[in-house]
């Protein structure tokens, strides 16, 4: 192999490694952002219910629960 061919192979190898690193970095950041988004949405959820205790002239029965 000539020197030019060796240098070309090294450049292609370095470019491929750099591209693989950037893709791995992107996938890691995307996964981290998705995980953070699910944690934030889980914190915003309210875990309660609405119970009708009195209903004056409304069509809701007393004791009806709503999520």
Helices and strands as residue ranges (DSSP letters): H 3-44, E 50-51, E 65-66
